[in-house]
Amino acid sequence: MKKVIIALVALSVLFATSCKEDEVKPKPPDPDPGESALMGKLFINEVNGYPADDPSKNFELFNATDEDISLADFSVLYEGDRITWTGFPEDVIKANGYFHIRFARIDDPRNTSHADAGPRKPGGLGFSTGLSARNAGVYLTLLDDKGDLIDHYEKLEATQESDAHYQWCHARIPDAGKWYFIPTQHASPGAANPTTPPPGAVEMPSMDKKLRIVTTAASASNPVPDTEVTITAEITDVPATVITAVIKWKKGGADQPDITMIKNTDGDYVGTIPGQPDGTVVTWQVSASNDKGNSAIAPETPATITWTEPDTSIDYTKIRLNEISGPGEDNEKFYEFINIGTVPINMSGMTMYYNNSPSTVEGDGNLTWTGGKDDVQHIIEPNALLVLMGRNAPGSFTTGLTARGNIKITLRCPAGEIVDVFQRSDYDQTGIEDKSFSRVPDGTGEWYYTDKTPDATNGTSTEGLIKLNDDGEDNSPKLKLNEVSGVGDDPDKFYELINIGDTPINLEGYTIHYNANGSTGQPLPTGDGNLTWTGCADQVIEPGELLTLLGRNNPCSFTTGLTAQRNLIITLKDPDGNVIDQCIRAQDTGEYNFGSTKSFSRIPDGTGPFYFTDPTPDEKHGSDATGLVLVPQTQ
């Protein structure tokens, strides 16, 4: 029989972070595809999401027709909106044949573990997302070059380790037939599937795609009075027609008029609940429907929003992300927080969002954790850690967490204000697939790739570690506090600055802020305190040199007192108001009570920690700290 190549119109290829100048970025996938003429003729036929290493994962297409089909500009979407594979003109699936598509992350040169890895090549290589054999809600959508739906695969429910089919292959039996879990030894990527279910095979739940509300999120669960709350919902329907979405809500138990939700540029549905007075309690759900008569509502139990005057005694900015770990199975992944403050903080109502767009974009992404959820108490003591261990564990996070791709994590207080943000954008780093992202020193330092250490501190040494988002240029602040001395009378006290860079620094607009307790034995103060110095235009530090602000109230010198005994925080800021350095003394009793005789000095100069030393104004300290006592930074 004569073979006919079915030619289809071209669609550009999306390579998220590695587009060449002559490539054209395609339009985002149509979230509402129609039905393709190839529906029922071309199938997603087998999916292998195991072993756990990405290069071994694959899926297969099956052509049930008697004609060859060109796959040029066909595409496969992952989770409904991400193009994970696009066909080349050379990609042809033979009549009654198979097309094997293996993992070869397009924009990740690290993937060299098999001969076919690397840049996208003809022959079916190049799907670019993870693929799980066990998670719930993993789905692939096959579209033709017009963006119309050909076939759809979805693993609806998570499988547990206790299930015999925990990480088995997923295959249609016979080809183009029903989906089954089958033992991995019966997998046949690129070849015919068994004609009857092999021993032990388990039929998978129906994959007929229905209208579904995938996720819902509120911008705040405890907003301050009169603050609007934005509700966001991800809604899918394949093939979708016309979807209507509304927020159904009650105030004080009484029904309120539905709020229409509008689809935004990301394809999510968004609506706003008006701000309410203090103490108002609102419950809400998202309701969606389509013109086929299908409907869905989520969450199953209405969510609650309570407008609350903020407790100004709680300083949520003392909660910091300290370690984020994506390697391993879901039950091994974790988020770690640290409380750098001096009092316990109840994290109830705090929220955390996860964004892993192929090239991390602005916006929070999906709500992945709410403090106090599932009746779990999230209370973190001063200088202590709190770990969310394992996806979907009680009170833990709910979305996936990658150790490879670009991600953005946003932590918000109950009122919805941003408390901390983590962002990774150096996707091409090598040798870090099994590494955590850790702050060094804990809570205050920059982010580095480290071995994972859940519920254990990260230490202070960065020797041998790779910094996140390192583009090869050192953009860290070059102006540092080098010595702080409150010894003697006001004319004897001083601040010493050092330039650790290789260009002169004009100090105009730089500032120092002073905050100290009024007596000994008190907790570490919070906040910047008082402005005590602003740099003058004629104050310039040459590379590697020192500049000493000697004596209170001298011209261009500091203006507030300066203690050598009590707990204090000295904060150095750049002209834009960014904190670039701090000197902290957090214990003023016991072995640290040297009276009024000791300075706080960095050893080595400009880069080391602070030690108790004799005052040495305008003199460098060298690198030998033998016999000296560290100035404590935590209580």
C-alpha positions in Angstrom: 0.0 0.0 0.0 1.3 3.5 -0.8 2.3 5.4 2.3 1.0 9.0 2.7 2.7 11.5 4.9 0.1 13.7 6.7 1.5 17.2 6.5 0.5 19.7 9.1 1.1 23.5 9.6 4.2 24.5 11.6 4.2 25.6 15.2 7.3 27.1 16.8 9.2 25.2 19.5 9.4 26.4 23.0 12.8 26.0 24.7 12.1 27.7 28.0 15.5 29.1 29.0 17.8 28.5 26.0 16.1 30.1 23.0 18.5 31.0 20.2 18.2 34.4 18.6 16.8 32.9 15.4 14.1 30.9 17.2 10.6 32.2 17.6 8.9 31.7 20.9 5.4 30.2 20.3 2.2 31.4 21.8 1.2 29.7 25.1 -0.7 26.5 24.7 -4.4 26.9 24.1 -6.0 25.9 27.4 -9.2 25.0 25.6 -8.2 22.7 22.6 -10.8 21.3 20.2 -10.8 17.7 19.0 -8.3 16.7 16.4 -9.2 14.6 13.3 -6.5 12.2 14.7 -8.4 11.5 17.9 -8.9 7.8 18.2 -6.2 7.2 15.6 -3.0 8.3 17.3 -2.5 7.4 21.0 -0.3 8.0 24.0 0.3 4.2 24.5 2.8 3.7 27.2 4.3 5.8 30.0 7.4 4.9 32.1 8.1 7.2 35.0 10.4 4.8 36.8 13.3 4.4 37.6 13.5 7.7 39.5 16.4 9.1 37.5 15.0 11.3 34.7 17.1 10.0 31.8 15.5 6.6 32.1 12.0 7.9 31.8 10.1 7.7 28.6 6.7 7.5 26.9 5.4 6.1 23.6 3.0 7.1 20.8 1.1 4.5 18.7 -0.2 5.0 15.2 -3.3 2.9 14.7 -3.8 3.9 11.1 -2.4 2.4 7.9 -0.6 5.6 6.9 2.6 7.2 8.1 2.0 10.4 10.2 4.4 13.4 10.3 4.7 14.7 13.8 6.1 18.0 12.7 5.0 20.6 15.2 2.8 18.3 17.2 3.3 18.9 20.9 2.9 17.1 24.2 1.9 19.2 27.2 2.8 18.4 30.8 0.2 19.2 33.4 -1.9 21.0 30.9 0.1 24.1 30.1 3.8 23.3 29.7 5.2 22.2 26.3 7.5 19.3 27.2 8.0 17.9 23.7 7.6 19.3 20.1 7.9 17.2 16.9 10.5 18.0 14.3 9.9 17.6 10.5 12.0 14.5 10.6 9.8 12.9 13.2 7.5 10.4 11.5 5.5 7.6 13.1 5.1 4.7 10.7 1.8 3.1 9.9 0.7 0.8 12.8 4.0 1.8 14.4 5.4 3.3 17.5 7.3 6.5 18.3 9.5 6.4 21.4 10.1 9.7 23.3 12.8 9.7 25.9 13.9 12.2 28.4 16.6 14.6 27.1 16.0 17.9 28.9 16.4 20.5 26.1 18.0 23.2 28.2 20.1 21.1 30.5 23.6 20.2 29.3 24.2 18.2 32.4 22.0 15.4 31.0 24.8 13.2 29.5 24.0 9.9 31.2 23.0 8.1 28.0 24.1 8.2 24.4 21.1 10.0 23.1 21.1 12.7 25.7 21.8 16.3 24.9 20.2 18.8 22.6 16.9 17.9 20.9 17.5 15.4 18.0 15.2 13.7 15.5 13.9 10.3 16.6 11.7 11.3 19.4 14.2 12.6 22.0 13.7 15.7 24.0 10.8 15.7 26.5 11.9 18.1 29.1 10.0 17.7 32.4 10.0 15.2 35.2 7.6 12.3 34.9 6.4 10.4 38.0 5.2 6.8 38.1 3.6 7.3 41.5 2.4 10.8 42.1 -1.2 11.9 41.6 -2.4 14.3 39.0 0.4 13.6 36.5 -0.9 14.1 33.0 0.2 14.4 29.4 -1.8 15.9 26.6 -1.0 15.2 22.9 -1.9 18.0 20.5 -1.7 18.3 16.7 -0.1 21.2 14.9 -3.3 23.2 15.2 -3.3 22.8 19.0 -6.3 20.4 18.8 -6.5 17.4 21.2 -5.5 14.0 20.0 -5.1 12.0 23.2 -4.8 12.4 27.0 -3.0 10.5 29.7 -3.5 11.1 33.4 -2.5 9.3 36.6 -5.3 10.4 38.9 -4.3 9.0 42.2 -1.0 8.6 44.1 0.3 5.1 44.6 1.8 4.1 47.9 4.8 2.0 48.7 2.5 -0.7 50.0 0.8 -1.0 46.6 2.1 -3.8 44.4 2.0 -1.4 41.5 3.8 1.4 43.3 6.2 2.3 40.4 5.1 0.0 37.6 4.8 0.9 33.9 1.5 2.3 32.7 0.4 0.8 29.3 -2.6 0.5 27.1 -3.5 -3.2 26.6 -3.8 -4.1 23.8 -2.3 -1.1 21.9 -4.8 1.8 22.0 -6.8 -0.2 24.6 -7.5 0.3 28.3 -4.8 1.6 30.6 -3.1 -0.9 33.1 -0.4 -0.8 35.7 1.9 -3.6 34.5 5.2 -4.9 36.0 8.2 -3.1 34.6 9.6 -6.3 33.1 6.7 -6.2 30.7 7.4 -2.6 29.5 8.0 -2.4 25.8 8.8 1.2 24.9 8.9 1.6 21.1 7.3 -1.8 20.5 4.0 -3.5 20.7 2.4 -3.8 24.2 1.1 -7.2 25.4 -2.2 -8.2 23.9 -3.6 -9.3 27.2 -2.9 -8.1 30.7 0.2 -9.8 32.1 0.1 -11.6 35.5 -0.5 -9.0 38.3 -1.6 -6.2 36.0 -4.1 -3.8 37.6 -6.5 -1.7 35.5 -6.0 2.0 36.0 -8.9 4.5 36.8 -10.6 5.9 33.7 -8.7 8.7 32.1 -11.8 10.4 30.5 -10.9 14.0 31.2 -13.5 15.9 33.1 -13.9 19.5 34.2 -11.6 19.7 37.3 -10.5 22.4 39.7 -6.9 21.5 40.2 -5.8 24.0 42.9 -7.3 26.9 44.8 -5.5 29.5 46.8 -6.2 32.7 48.8 -3.8 35.6 49.0 -4.2 35.7 52.8 -6.1 33.7 55.4 -5.8 36.4 58.2 -5.8 39.7 56.3 -5.8 43.0 58.1 -9.2 44.7 58.2 -10.5 46.2 55.0 -7.9 44.3 52.8 -9.2 42.6 49.7 -8.4 38.9 49.3 -7.6 37.4 45.9 -8.8 33.9 45.2 -6.9 32.0 42.4 -8.0 28.7 40.9 -6.4 26.4 38.3 -9.2 24.9 36.3 -8.8 22.3 33.5 -11.2 20.8 31.0 -9.9 18.7 28.1 -11.3 19.2 25.6 -12.7 22.3 27.1 -15.5 24.4 25.7 -16.8 27.4 27.7 -15.9 27.4 31.4 -17.6 29.7 33.9 -16.1 30.1 37.4 -17.4 31.9 40.4 -16.5 32.3 44.1 -19.3 31.2 46.3 -19.0 32.8 49.8 -20.7 33.3 53.0 -20.2 36.1 55.6 -21.1 35.2 59.1 -22.8 32.1 57.7 -25.0 34.1 55.3 -24.8 33.6 51.6 -23.3 36.4 49.6 -23.7 37.2 45.8 -21.4 35.0 43.7 -18.2 36.7 42.5 -17.3 36.1 38.9 -13.8 34.9 38.2 -11.8 36.1 35.2 -9.0 34.1 33.4 -5.7 35.8 33.6 -2.7 35.7 31.2 -1.4 32.6 33.1 -4.6 30.7 32.4 -5.7 30.8 36.0 -9.1 32.1 37.2 -9.0 35.0 39.6 -11.6 36.8 41.7 -11.5 39.2 44.6 -13.5 39.0 47.9 -14.0 42.6 49.2 -12.2 43.8 52.3 -14.1 43.3 55.6 -14.1 44.8 59.1 -12.0 43.4 61.9 -13.3 40.0 63.2 -15.3 39.2 60.0 -15.3 35.5 59.1 -15.9 34.4 55.5 -16.0 30.9 54.1 -15.5 30.3 50.3 -15.4 27.8 47.6 -14.7 28.0 43.8 -17.5 26.6 41.6 -16.9 25.9 37.9 -19.1 24.7 35.1 -19.0 24.2 31.3 -21.5 24.2 28.5 -21.6 20.4 28.6 -23.4 20.4 31.9 -20.4 19.4 33.9 -19.5 21.1 37.2 -16.9 21.0 39.9 -16.4 22.7 43.3 -13.3 23.1 45.4 -12.1 22.9 48.1 -14.4 20.2 49.3 -14.7 21.8 52.7 -15.1 25.6 52.5 -12.0 27.5 53.3 -12.0 30.3 55.9 -10.8 33.8 55.9 -10.8 35.9 59.1 -10.0 39.6 59.0 -7.8 40.3 62.0 -6.0 43.3 63.4 -2.4 42.4 63.2 -0.6 41.4 66.4 2.2 44.0 66.3 4.0 42.1 69.0 4.8 39.3 66.4 7.7 40.1 64.2 7.2 37.6 61.4 10.3 38.9 59.6 12.3 36.9 62.1 11.2 33.7 60.3 13.5 32.9 57.5 13.8 30.1 55.0 16.9 28.3 56.0 17.1 25.1 53.8 15.1 23.8 50.8 15.7 20.3 49.7 14.3 18.7 46.5 16.5 15.5 46.1 15.0 12.1 46.6 11.4 10.9 46.9 8.6 13.1 48.0 8.8 11.8 51.6 12.5 12.9 51.7 12.0 16.5 50.4 11.7 19.3 53.0 11.6 22.9 53.8 13.4 24.2 56.9 12.7 27.5 58.7 14.7 29.3 61.4 13.6 31.9 63.9 16.4 34.5 64.2 14.5 36.4 66.8 14.4 36.3 70.6 10.8 35.1 71.3 8.8 32.1 70.1 6.6 32.7 67.0 3.4 30.8 66.2 3.4 30.4 62.4 -0.3 29.7 62.2 -1.8 31.6 59.2 1.5 32.1 57.5 1.6 30.8 53.9 4.2 29.6 51.4 4.0 29.5 47.6 5.9 27.5 45.0 6.7 28.6 41.5 8.7 26.4 39.2 8.0 27.9 35.8 10.6 26.8 33.2 12.2 30.2 33.6 11.1 31.4 37.0 8.7 34.3 36.6 7.2 37.0 38.7 4.3 35.9 40.9 3.9 33.5 43.8 2.8 30.4 41.9 0.8 27.8 43.9 0.0 27.8 47.6 2.0 24.9 49.0 1.7 25.3 52.8 -0.4 27.1 55.4 0.8 27.3 59.0 -1.5 25.6 61.5 -3.2 23.5 58.8 -4.3 19.9 59.6 -4.4 20.9 63.3 -0.6 20.8 63.4 1.1 23.4 65.6 3.9 25.3 63.8 5.6 27.1 66.7 9.3 27.9 66.4 11.4 28.8 69.3 14.2 31.5 69.2 17.3 30.4 67.3 15.5 27.1 66.6 14.6 25.3 63.4 11.3 23.9 62.2 11.2 21.4 59.3 8.3 20.5 57.0 9.4 16.9 56.1 7.7 15.1 53.2 5.1 16.2 50.7 1.5 15.8 51.8 2.5 14.8 55.3 0.1 16.3 57.9 0.8 20.0 58.2 3.4 19.8 55.5 3.7 21.2 51.9 1.5 19.9 49.1 3.2 20.7 45.7 6.2 19.0 44.2 9.7 20.3 44.9 12.5 20.1 42.4 16.2 19.9 43.0 16.9 20.7 39.3 14.8 23.4 37.7 14.4 27.1 38.4 12.2 27.7 41.4 10.8 30.6 43.5 9.6 30.2 47.0 7.6 33.0 48.7 6.9 33.1 52.4 4.1 35.4 53.6 2.8 36.5 57.0 -0.9 35.9 57.9 -1.7 39.4 56.6 -0.3 38.5 53.2 2.9 40.6 53.4 6.1 39.0 52.1 8.4 37.8 54.8 11.1 36.0 52.8 11.8 34.9 49.2 14.1 32.3 47.8 14.8 32.2 44.0 17.1 29.9 42.0 17.8 30.9 38.4 21.1 29.2 37.6 19.6 26.1 36.0 22.8 25.2 34.2 24.9 24.6 37.3 26.6 21.2 37.2 27.1 18.6 39.9 24.3 19.7 42.2 21.5 17.3 41.3 21.6 15.8 44.8 22.1 19.0 46.7 20.0 21.1 49.0 19.8 24.9 48.9 21.0 26.2 52.3 21.7 29.6 53.9 25.2 29.9 55.3 25.4 31.2 58.0 21.9 30.1 59.1 19.1 32.5 58.6 21.2 35.4 57.5 23.7 34.3 55.0 23.6 33.8 51.2 22.3 30.6 49.6 24.7 27.7 48.7 24.4 24.1 47.4 25.0 21.8 50.3 24.4 18.2 51.5 21.0 18.1 53.0 20.8 18.6 56.8 17.2 18.5 57.9 16.7 20.0 61.4 20.4 20.6 61.8 22.3 23.9 61.4 24.2 24.7 58.2 27.3 26.1 60.0 29.2 29.2 59.1 31.9 28.0 56.6 31.3 28.3 52.9 34.6 26.8 51.9 34.2 24.5 49.0 30.6 25.3 48.5 29.0 26.6 45.2 26.9 29.7 45.6 23.4 29.7 44.0 22.8 32.0 41.1 26.5 32.6 40.7 27.1 34.1 37.3 30.9 34.2 37.8 30.8 37.8 38.9 31.1 38.8 42.5 28.3 41.3 43.1 28.4 41.0 46.9 28.8 44.2 48.9 32.4 45.4 49.2 32.0 47.8 52.2 32.1 46.0 55.5 32.1 46.8 59.2 35.6 45.8 60.4 35.6 47.0 64.1 33.1 48.4 66.5 34.4 49.9 69.7 32.4 51.3 72.6 35.5 51.3 74.9 36.3 54.5 76.8 34.5 57.9 76.7 32.7 59.2 73.6 35.9 60.7 72.0 37.5 57.2 72.2 34.7 55.2 70.6 34.7 54.4 66.9 33.4 52.5 64.0 36.0 51.1 61.5 35.0 50.4 57.9 36.9 48.4 55.3 36.8 48.2 51.5 37.3 44.5 50.5 36.8 45.3 46.8 39.1 46.4 44.0 37.7 49.9 43.3 37.4 53.0 45.6 34.1 53.4 47.4 32.6 56.9 47.9 30.6 56.7 51.2 28.1 59.4 50.4 24.6 58.1 51.3 25.8 55.0 53.1 24.3 54.8 56.7 24.9 53.1 60.0 22.0 52.3 62.4 22.4 51.6 66.1 20.2 49.6 68.4 21.1 48.5 71.9 19.4 47.6 75.2 19.4 50.2 78.0 20.9 47.8 80.5 22.8 44.5 80.7 21.1 41.1 80.7 18.3 42.1 78.4 17.1 40.3 75.2 18.6 41.2 71.8 16.7 44.3 70.5 14.8 44.1 67.2 14.8 46.4 64.3 17.4 48.9 63.0 17.2 51.3 65.9 18.5 54.9 65.3 20.3 56.4 62.4 23.8 57.2 63.8 25.9 58.0 60.7 25.4 59.1 57.1 28.4 59.1 54.8 29.7 62.4 53.4 30.8 63.0 49.8 34.4 63.5 50.8 34.6 60.1 52.6 36.3 57.7 50.2 37.9 54.3 51.0 40.5 52.9 48.6 40.6 49.2 47.8 41.9 47.2 50.8 42.0 50.2 53.0 40.3 51.3 56.3 38.3 54.4 57.3 37.6 55.1 61.0 34.7 57.1 62.4 36.4 58.2 65.6 34.5 60.0 68.3 30.8 60.7 68.7 29.5 63.9 67.1 32.7 64.7 65.2 32.1 66.0 61.6 30.8 63.2 59.4 31.1 60.8 62.4 28.4 59.0 64.4 25.9 60.7 66.6 24.5 58.1 69.1 26.1 56.4 72.1 28.0 53.2 71.6 28.1 50.5 74.3 30.9 48.0 74.9 28.8 45.9 77.4 25.2 45.4 76.3 23.4 43.5 73.6 23.4 45.5 70.4 22.8 45.4 66.6 24.9 47.6 64.3 23.4 47.7 60.7 25.3 49.1 57.7 23.2 50.0 54.6 24.0 51.1 51.1 22.5 54.4 49.6 19.4 52.5 48.4 18.7 51.3 52.0 19.8 47.7 51.5 21.4 46.0 54.5 24.9 45.1 53.5 26.5 44.2 56.8 25.7 43.8 60.5 27.6 43.5 63.8 25.6 41.7 66.4 26.3 41.1 70.1 23.6 38.8 71.4 24.9 37.9 74.9 26.2 40.4 77.4 26.6 38.2 80.5 28.7 35.1 81.6 32.0 34.6 79.8 31.1 37.4 77.4 31.0 40.1 80.1 34.3 41.8 79.7 33.1 45.1 81.3 33.9 48.0 79.0 37.3 46.8 77.8 36.8 45.0 74.5 36.1 46.0 70.9 34.3 43.8 68.4 36.7 43.0 65.6 36.6 41.0 62.3 39.3 38.4 61.9 40.4 38.1 59.1 39.7 41.7 58.2 36.5 42.4 56.4 35.5 38.7 55.9 35.8 36.9 59.2 33.5 36.7 62.2 33.6 39.2 65.1 35.8 38.5 68.1 36.3 40.4 71.4 39.6 42.2 71.1 41.5 45.2 72.4 40.6 48.4 70.5 42.9 49.0 67.4 41.4 52.0 65.5 42.6 52.3 61.9 44.8 49.2 62.3 44.2 45.9 60.5 43.7 42.7 62.6 45.4 40.1 60.5 44.1 36.5 60.4 45.2 35.0 63.7 42.3 34.6 66.2 44.1 32.2 68.5 42.9 32.6 72.1 40.2 35.1 71.2 36.5 34.7 72.1 33.8 35.0 69.3 31.2 37.7 69.8 27.9 35.7 70.1 25.4 36.4 67.4 22.5 34.3 69.0 21.1 34.1 72.4 
